[in-house]
Amino acid sequence: MIEILREPPQSTLTLILFLVIVFIYILLYNDDSRRLRYFFRSLFNKQYQINYGRQSKVSNHFMVLLSLSSLLSASFLLSMYLEYCSKYNTYSLLFLYSGLIIVSFLLIKWSALFIMSFLFRKHKLFQEFSLLSVQYTNLFFSPIVFASIYMYLIEAYNQNSLSLLLSIALSLLVLAKMKVLIRMRKVEGLGCLYIILYLCTFEIVPFLWLLIGLNC
């Protein structure tokens, strides 16, 4: 009898990737389970700000690990989307290129915002803005992280599901930025010009290019 070898539904790299993401959340839970619970509730109450607001920093390991899990999930979704949209079949390189694209975008974005804060002498405002932006971006993007893992387990990845997931991710990220701007308006008033400039130039336009500009 000749054994028929079949290609596994998902690559080993994908499995390792999601195991790393799950390990990150387990590590955060074991380190401070209350902080992780308060973080996910911070959209509805102020327990996280009251208990951890003063000691929160972008460079804190809690935010760094959350951002890493979001970055890995976003790179995975982008690489899967590009795989469907192109004839490039080397997934490992697509994942690397996707990560580099996202990291480059973030570097350009934060460098531009830092230069603006330096020119207008708003260093304290920049620190507050960066902290809230990282916090709410990770908070609003966390459902996409969990949905990505769930879709992997049920083997539901296809072009339509990826397009839907990326569209939901775009909507959640826009909501996260709106939440940040609402919080920042309580610190210092922002004109409509700055809101439009930030939303359109630094956030919305790249995502719309990804979802609409790519001809799949």
Residue frames as qw, qx, qy, qz and C-alpha x, y, z in Angstrom:
[[0.000, 0.888, 0.459, 0.000, 0.00, 0.00, 0.00],
 [0.421, 0.355, -0.005, 0.835, 1.36, 3.39, -1.01],
 [0.251, -0.638, -0.469, 0.557, 1.10, 6.03, 1.70],
 [0.226, 0.741, 0.316, 0.547, -0.31, 9.32, 0.49],
 [0.391, -0.287, -0.307, 0.819, 1.34, 12.33, 2.07],
 [0.037, 0.842, 0.448, 0.297, -0.83, 15.38, 2.51],
 [0.255, 0.401, -0.200, 0.857, 0.26, 18.91, 3.21],
 [0.223, -0.454, -0.677, 0.535, -0.73, 20.04, 6.71],
 [0.077, 0.848, 0.487, 0.196, -3.45, 22.72, 6.80],
 [0.130, -0.983, 0.110, -0.064, -1.18, 25.17, 8.61],
 [0.602, 0.534, -0.466, 0.368, 2.59, 25.55, 8.65],
 [0.711, -0.315, -0.449, 0.440, 4.80, 24.77, 11.63],
 [0.263, 0.176, -0.128, 0.940, 5.85, 28.42, 11.72],
 [0.400, -0.491, -0.237, -0.737, 2.23, 29.47, 12.27],
 [0.777, -0.453, -0.436, -0.009, 1.84, 27.02, 15.15],
 [0.609, -0.118, -0.317, 0.718, 5.04, 28.28, 16.79],
 [0.030, 0.364, 0.052, 0.930, 3.89, 31.87, 16.30],
 [0.566, -0.539, -0.262, -0.566, 0.59, 31.33, 18.10],
 [0.796, -0.342, -0.420, 0.271, 2.28, 29.33, 20.85],
 [0.413, 0.091, -0.222, 0.879, 4.56, 32.33, 21.45],
 [0.251, -0.444, -0.133, -0.850, 1.54, 34.66, 21.61],
 [0.753, -0.491, -0.374, -0.230, -0.26, 32.36, 24.06],
 [0.721, -0.161, -0.382, 0.555, 2.92, 32.10, 26.14],
 [0.153, 0.321, -0.109, 0.928, 3.11, 35.91, 26.32],
 [0.516, -0.505, -0.162, -0.673, -0.40, 36.13, 27.78],
 [0.846, -0.351, -0.391, 0.088, 0.32, 33.29, 30.21],
 [0.564, 0.067, -0.306, 0.764, 3.48, 35.09, 31.30],
 [0.109, -0.404, 0.028, -0.908, 1.58, 38.35, 31.84],
 [0.704, -0.482, -0.295, -0.430, -1.16, 36.57, 33.77],
 [0.826, -0.258, -0.383, 0.324, 1.31, 34.79, 36.05],
 [0.397, 0.216, -0.225, 0.863, 3.26, 37.99, 36.58],
 [0.145, 0.168, 0.393, -0.892, 0.25, 40.10, 37.63],
 [0.055, 0.416, 0.874, 0.245, -3.18, 38.61, 36.91],
 [0.003, 0.760, 0.486, -0.430, -5.00, 41.58, 38.41],
 [0.040, -0.566, 0.266, 0.779, -3.20, 44.02, 36.15],
 [0.033, 0.018, 0.816, 0.576, -4.13, 41.98, 33.08],
 [0.002, 0.601, 0.799, -0.030, -7.79, 41.83, 34.15],
 [0.040, -0.765, -0.237, 0.598, -7.88, 45.56, 34.87],
 [0.110, -0.333, 0.511, 0.784, -6.26, 46.24, 31.50],
 [0.007, -0.269, -0.842, -0.467, -9.04, 44.45, 29.61],
 [0.112, -0.731, -0.656, 0.150, -11.64, 46.29, 31.70],
 [0.271, -0.378, -0.044, 0.884, -10.05, 49.71, 31.20],
 [0.013, -0.284, -0.554, -0.782, -12.44, 50.48, 28.36],
 [0.411, -0.617, -0.567, -0.359, -15.36, 50.49, 30.80],
 [0.567, -0.802, -0.178, 0.062, -13.89, 51.52, 34.15],
 [0.173, 0.875, -0.341, 0.297, -10.91, 53.34, 35.69],
 [0.870, -0.472, 0.138, 0.049, -9.47, 50.53, 37.81],
 [0.834, 0.213, 0.052, 0.507, -6.41, 50.20, 35.58],
 [0.237, 0.728, -0.066, 0.640, -5.68, 53.94, 35.61],
 [0.528, -0.772, 0.113, -0.335, -6.19, 54.17, 39.36],
 [0.887, -0.396, 0.214, 0.100, -3.98, 51.20, 40.24],
 [0.776, -0.037, 0.345, 0.526, -1.37, 51.30, 37.49],
 [0.374, 0.887, 0.201, 0.178, -1.72, 54.66, 35.74],
 [0.191, -0.942, 0.268, 0.064, 1.11, 56.41, 37.57],
 [0.534, -0.488, 0.645, 0.247, 3.64, 53.61, 37.09],
 [0.778, 0.452, 0.427, 0.093, 2.68, 52.83, 33.50],
 [0.041, -0.702, 0.431, 0.565, 5.29, 53.54, 30.84],
 [0.767, 0.517, -0.227, -0.304, 5.62, 52.58, 27.20],
 [0.381, 0.540, -0.741, 0.116, 8.92, 50.87, 28.04],
 [0.589, -0.304, 0.605, -0.441, 7.35, 48.81, 30.86],
 [0.070, -0.165, 0.962, 0.208, 7.58, 45.07, 30.22],
 [0.411, 0.431, 0.724, -0.348, 3.79, 44.76, 30.43],
 [0.457, 0.754, 0.042, -0.470, 3.24, 47.14, 27.51],
 [0.093, 0.580, -0.718, -0.374, 6.22, 45.78, 25.60],
 [0.235, 0.002, 0.971, 0.041, 4.94, 42.19, 25.74],
 [0.454, 0.596, 0.553, -0.365, 1.39, 43.24, 24.81],
 [0.339, 0.771, -0.236, -0.484, 2.74, 45.24, 21.89],
 [0.067, -0.392, 0.874, 0.280, 4.85, 42.27, 20.80],
 [0.380, 0.272, 0.879, -0.097, 1.80, 39.98, 20.71],
 [0.432, 0.755, 0.273, -0.411, -0.14, 42.57, 18.70],
 [0.156, 0.713, -0.518, -0.446, 2.79, 43.05, 16.31],
 [0.209, -0.171, 0.946, 0.179, 3.15, 39.30, 15.74],
 [0.425, 0.487, 0.737, -0.200, -0.59, 38.89, 15.08],
 [0.357, 0.816, 0.023, -0.453, -0.70, 41.88, 12.74],
 [0.032, 0.573, -0.715, -0.398, 2.35, 40.58, 10.83],
 [0.333, 0.078, 0.938, 0.049, 0.71, 37.17, 10.52],
 [0.446, 0.660, 0.526, -0.297, -2.55, 38.60, 9.16],
 [0.262, 0.812, -0.246, -0.460, -0.74, 40.87, 6.71],
 [0.094, -0.414, 0.850, 0.313, 1.48, 38.03, 5.47],
 [0.401, 0.292, 0.867, -0.051, -1.55, 35.73, 5.01],
 [0.405, 0.781, 0.278, -0.386, -3.37, 38.48, 3.13],
 [0.154, 0.737, -0.498, -0.430, -0.36, 39.11, 0.89],
 [0.302, -0.161, 0.923, 0.177, -0.05, 35.39, 0.27],
 [0.458, 0.541, 0.696, -0.116, -3.60, 35.32, -1.12],
 [0.299, 0.890, 0.093, -0.332, -3.04, 38.53, -3.07],
 [0.176, 0.758, -0.569, -0.265, 0.19, 37.50, -4.75],
 [0.922, 0.233, -0.302, -0.067, 1.92, 34.52, -6.30],
 [0.127, 0.604, -0.685, 0.388, 4.68, 34.64, -3.70],
 [0.869, -0.243, -0.372, -0.219, 4.68, 31.27, -1.94],
 [0.550, 0.128, -0.593, 0.575, 7.51, 31.63, 0.59],
 [0.443, -0.780, -0.385, -0.218, 5.46, 32.27, 3.70],
 [0.669, -0.476, -0.201, 0.534, 8.39, 32.72, 6.10],
 [0.358, 0.053, 0.148, 0.920, 9.74, 35.60, 4.02],
 [0.177, -0.618, -0.441, -0.626, 6.29, 37.12, 3.68],
 [0.584, -0.714, -0.370, 0.108, 5.95, 37.12, 7.45],
 [0.576, -0.306, -0.030, 0.757, 9.35, 38.79, 7.79],
 [0.170, 0.297, 0.323, 0.882, 8.50, 41.41, 5.15],
 [0.342, -0.716, -0.480, -0.374, 5.13, 42.08, 6.83],
 [0.613, -0.632, -0.273, 0.389, 6.81, 42.61, 10.18],
 [0.456, -0.110, 0.124, 0.874, 9.34, 44.98, 8.60],
 [0.012, -0.526, -0.443, -0.726, 6.53, 46.94, 6.91],
 [0.473, -0.768, -0.410, -0.132, 4.62, 47.37, 10.17],
 [0.629, -0.506, -0.125, 0.577, 7.74, 48.25, 12.19],
 [0.359, 0.134, 0.248, 0.890, 8.83, 50.76, 9.52],
 [0.174, -0.671, -0.448, -0.565, 5.40, 52.36, 9.56],
 [0.578, -0.741, -0.319, 0.123, 5.47, 52.64, 13.36],
 [0.597, -0.276, 0.011, 0.753, 8.99, 54.11, 13.32],
 [0.174, 0.356, 0.328, 0.857, 8.01, 56.75, 10.76],
 [0.351, -0.734, -0.457, -0.360, 4.83, 57.56, 12.65],
 [0.619, -0.702, -0.228, 0.267, 6.42, 57.94, 16.09],
 [0.544, -0.088, 0.103, 0.828, 9.46, 59.76, 14.72],
 [0.041, 0.524, 0.361, 0.770, 7.17, 62.30, 13.05],
 [0.481, -0.771, -0.361, -0.207, 5.13, 62.75, 16.22],
 [0.685, -0.478, -0.138, 0.533, 8.30, 63.09, 18.32],
 [0.392, 0.153, 0.188, 0.888, 9.68, 65.75, 15.98],
 [0.186, -0.673, -0.384, -0.604, 6.38, 67.63, 16.18],
 [0.623, -0.720, -0.294, 0.085, 6.44, 67.47, 19.99],
 [0.635, -0.250, -0.008, 0.731, 10.04, 68.73, 19.97],
 [0.217, 0.371, 0.285, 0.856, 9.26, 71.62, 17.63],
 [0.352, -0.666, -0.288, -0.592, 6.19, 72.69, 19.61],
 [0.057, 0.349, -0.673, 0.650, 7.84, 71.89, 22.97],
 [0.771, -0.244, 0.011, -0.589, 5.15, 69.42, 24.01],
 [0.308, 0.327, -0.885, 0.123, 7.31, 66.64, 25.47],
 [0.283, 0.002, 0.776, -0.564, 5.00, 65.90, 28.38],
 [0.691, 0.338, 0.118, -0.628, 1.99, 65.85, 26.08],
 [0.587, 0.432, -0.638, -0.250, 3.84, 63.47, 23.72],
 [0.070, 0.207, -0.929, 0.299, 4.61, 61.08, 26.59],
 [0.482, 0.182, 0.583, -0.628, 0.97, 61.06, 27.68],
 [0.690, 0.445, -0.163, -0.548, -0.21, 60.60, 24.12],
 [0.430, 0.405, -0.800, -0.109, 2.23, 57.75, 23.39],
 [0.137, -0.087, 0.896, -0.413, 1.22, 55.88, 26.55],
 [0.588, 0.316, 0.421, -0.614, -2.50, 56.15, 25.84],
 [0.613, 0.500, -0.396, -0.466, -2.00, 55.28, 22.19],
 [0.282, 0.301, -0.911, 0.025, -0.08, 52.09, 22.97],
 [0.285, 0.045, 0.797, -0.531, -2.55, 51.14, 25.71],
 [0.627, 0.398, 0.310, -0.594, -5.72, 51.53, 23.66],
 [0.528, 0.492, -0.573, -0.389, -4.20, 50.13, 20.46],
 [0.156, 0.190, -0.962, 0.122, -3.32, 46.90, 22.28],
 [0.372, 0.183, 0.685, -0.599, -6.68, 46.88, 24.05],
 [0.646, 0.471, 0.064, -0.597, -8.76, 47.30, 20.90],
 [0.505, 0.490, -0.654, -0.278, -6.55, 44.95, 18.87],
 [0.273, -0.269, 0.883, -0.270, -6.67, 42.11, 21.43],
 [0.765, 0.266, 0.426, -0.403, -9.95, 40.66, 20.01],
 [0.668, 0.630, -0.334, -0.211, -8.18, 40.32, 16.65],
 [0.047, 0.526, -0.837, 0.142, -5.33, 38.45, 18.35],
 [0.497, -0.027, 0.789, -0.359, -7.74, 35.97, 19.94],
 [0.756, 0.487, 0.160, -0.406, -9.82, 35.69, 16.75],
 [0.440, 0.648, -0.600, -0.164, -6.68, 34.87, 14.76],
 [0.130, -0.309, 0.921, -0.199, -5.85, 32.02, 17.11],
 [0.626, 0.223, 0.594, -0.453, -9.44, 30.74, 17.05],
 [0.700, 0.599, -0.118, -0.370, -9.57, 30.81, 13.24],
 [0.236, 0.553, -0.798, -0.044, -6.30, 28.91, 13.13],
 [0.347, -0.128, 0.873, -0.317, -7.71, 26.19, 15.40],
 [0.657, 0.409, 0.534, -0.341, -10.83, 25.71, 13.29],
 [0.431, -0.025, 0.649, 0.626, -8.86, 26.08, 10.02],
 [0.292, 0.791, 0.517, -0.150, -11.09, 28.90, 8.78],
 [0.155, -0.636, 0.249, 0.714, -8.49, 31.00, 7.00],
 [0.531, 0.462, 0.572, 0.422, -9.40, 31.99, 3.45],
 [0.250, 0.247, 0.175, 0.920, -9.38, 35.21, 1.46],
 [0.318, -0.655, -0.391, -0.564, -12.88, 36.26, 2.53],
 [0.677, -0.643, -0.327, 0.150, -12.33, 35.61, 6.23],
 [0.588, -0.166, -0.055, 0.790, -8.99, 37.44, 6.13],
 [0.073, 0.431, 0.258, 0.862, -10.54, 40.45, 4.40],
 [0.496, -0.708, -0.378, -0.332, -13.29, 40.52, 7.02],
 [0.726, -0.494, -0.248, 0.409, -10.82, 40.18, 9.88],
 [0.451, 0.035, 0.052, 0.890, -8.62, 42.97, 8.50],
 [0.134, -0.586, -0.333, -0.726, -11.67, 45.20, 8.03],
 [0.628, -0.701, -0.334, -0.056, -12.69, 44.62, 11.65],
 [0.686, -0.276, -0.128, 0.661, -9.10, 45.30, 12.73],
 [0.231, 0.342, 0.175, 0.894, -9.14, 48.59, 10.83],
 [0.375, -0.692, -0.341, -0.515, -12.42, 49.62, 12.47],
 [0.730, -0.591, -0.276, 0.205, -11.16, 48.73, 15.95],
 [0.594, -0.083, -0.038, 0.799, -7.91, 50.63, 15.44],
 [0.010, 0.514, 0.228, 0.827, -9.81, 53.71, 14.29],
 [0.576, -0.707, -0.320, -0.257, -11.98, 53.43, 17.42],
 [0.749, -0.363, -0.210, 0.514, -8.82, 53.13, 19.51],
 [0.372, 0.181, 0.056, 0.909, -7.45, 56.35, 18.01],
 [0.270, -0.642, -0.301, -0.651, -10.76, 58.11, 18.63],
 [0.716, -0.613, -0.324, 0.079, -10.64, 56.94, 22.26],
 [0.636, -0.148, -0.105, 0.750, -7.10, 58.32, 22.59],
 [0.129, 0.394, 0.180, 0.892, -8.13, 61.67, 21.11],
 [0.486, -0.701, -0.356, -0.382, -11.09, 61.89, 23.49],
 [0.740, -0.517, -0.233, 0.362, -8.80, 61.27, 26.44],
 [0.529, 0.037, 0.031, 0.847, -6.21, 63.74, 25.13],
 [0.057, -0.646, -0.293, -0.703, -8.82, 66.48, 24.73],
 [0.606, -0.746, -0.273, -0.038, -9.27, 66.33, 28.51],
 [0.698, -0.335, -0.016, 0.633, -5.56, 67.00, 28.92],
 [0.105, -0.457, 0.194, 0.862, -5.20, 69.70, 26.30],
 [0.600, 0.621, 0.295, -0.409, -7.61, 70.88, 23.62],
 [0.411, -0.113, 0.687, 0.589, -6.87, 69.68, 20.10],
 [0.396, 0.470, -0.099, -0.783, -8.17, 71.46, 17.05],
 [0.855, 0.359, 0.294, -0.233, -10.01, 69.66, 14.27],
 [0.508, 0.747, -0.420, -0.087, -7.01, 70.19, 12.02],
 [0.098, -0.526, 0.829, -0.163, -4.76, 68.09, 14.26],
 [0.700, 0.046, 0.637, -0.321, -7.41, 65.38, 14.58],
 [0.792, 0.574, 0.053, -0.202, -7.86, 65.09, 10.81],
 [0.310, 0.749, -0.585, 0.008, -4.09, 65.23, 10.23],
 [0.316, -0.399, 0.834, -0.215, -3.40, 62.47, 12.72],
 [0.745, 0.183, 0.564, -0.305, -6.26, 60.16, 11.74],
 [0.747, 0.641, 0.024, -0.174, -5.85, 60.49, 7.97],
 [0.360, 0.774, -0.520, 0.038, -2.09, 60.80, 7.58],
 [0.075, -0.515, 0.816, -0.249, -0.74, 58.51, 10.27],
 [0.452, -0.028, 0.827, -0.333, -3.43, 55.89, 10.70],
 [0.695, 0.428, 0.425, -0.392, -6.37, 55.59, 8.33],
 [0.517, 0.703, -0.328, -0.360, -4.69, 56.09, 4.95],
 [0.062, 0.450, -0.886, -0.090, -2.16, 53.20, 5.25],
 [0.420, 0.110, 0.862, -0.261, -4.90, 50.77, 6.30],
 [0.624, 0.604, 0.228, -0.441, -7.21, 51.90, 3.52],
 [0.339, 0.652, -0.601, -0.315, -4.34, 51.42, 1.07],
 [0.157, -0.237, 0.957, -0.055, -3.94, 47.89, 2.35],
 [0.452, 0.314, 0.771, -0.322, -7.63, 46.98, 2.16],
 [0.542, 0.731, 0.258, -0.324, -8.64, 48.88, -0.98],
 [0.196, 0.796, -0.450, -0.354, -5.46, 49.61, -2.91],
 [0.245, -0.281, 0.911, 0.178, -4.38, 45.96, -3.22],
 [0.680, 0.244, -0.276, -0.633, -6.14, 44.40, -6.18],
 [0.294, -0.197, 0.927, -0.128, -6.92, 40.86, -5.02]]
